[in-house]
C-alpha cells in the first residue's frame, strides 16, 4: 500500500482529470464512491486493490459527501457525455 497520504484535487487544479480525484492518480472521487458505498468493496479492500492509503479512500468519500452540488454536476456531465456518444459505441460485430 502507498505510504504517503494524497489529497483530493478538483478539476480546476488538475491537468489529468475533469472531476475531483486522488492527487497524482486517475482514481476519481465518484469511482471511489461507486465501488465502496454503491458497490462491493470495503474501504480497506479498495485501498489495497488500487494501492492507496486507507485515508485516501476516506478523504474521497468525505469529499463526495461534503460537496453534493459539485458531485451532482459531475454525475450530470458524465450522463450527458454517455448519451451524446451512445450512437458511436461498438456493441457487436455489426457495428464494425
N, C-alpha and C positions, 0 to 999 in steps of 0.2 A: 504494500500500500504506500502511496505517496507520503512523504514526511511533512512537507510544508503546507500549511493551510492556504488555500486560494480564496480569492474574494469573487463576488459576483460582479460581472461587468455588464453595463447596459449597452444597448445597440449604439447609442451616440458615442460611447467611449471605445468602440470596438472597430477593428478592421477585418475581423474574421467571421462575424455573425450579425444578423439583423434582428436579434432578440436577446434578452438577458441570458447570460451563460456563465459557466465557471471560467474564470480568467485563465487564458492560455490553452483552453480546451474548446472543443466544439460540442460540448455537452450543455444543452440548454436547460434553463430552469423548468420549462414546460416538459421536457423529456424526463427530468428527474421526477416531477410531479406525476406524470403519466405512469411511469414504471413503479413508483413507490406507493402513492396514495390511490391511484386508479388501477394499478397493475398487480403484479405477482411477486415483487421483490421487497424485502425488508431493507431499511436504510443501510445496515451493515453489508448485506449481500450486494446491494447496488454499488457501494463504495469499493468493495473488493473486486467486483466484476469490471468496473471502469477505472480502477486504480486511482481512487480519490480518497482523501481523508474523510472519515465519517462526518467531521464537522462541515466539510464542503456540501455534503448531501443535506444536512440540516440547515445550512445557510441558504441553499437553493429553495428548500421547502418554505423557510421563513420568508424569503423574498417573494415567493409566489403568493403567499397569504397576506403579506404586508402591502402589496401593490396590485390589488384586484382589478383596478381600471386598466392599468398597463397590460396585465396578463389577458384581460378580455380583448384588448386591441390586438395583441399578438395572435390570439386564437382566431379572431375575425380575419386578420390579414392572411393567415395560413389557410383558412377555409376558402377565402376568395381566390387565392393562388391555385389551390387544388381544383376549384371549379373552373377557373379560366383555362387550365391546361388539361382538363379531363379528356377532351376530344383528341388530344395529341398522345395520349398514353397507349402503349402497346399492351394489349391484353391477350393476344394469341397470334398464331401463325398468319391469320388472315390480315392482320394489321401491318405485316411486313411487306 
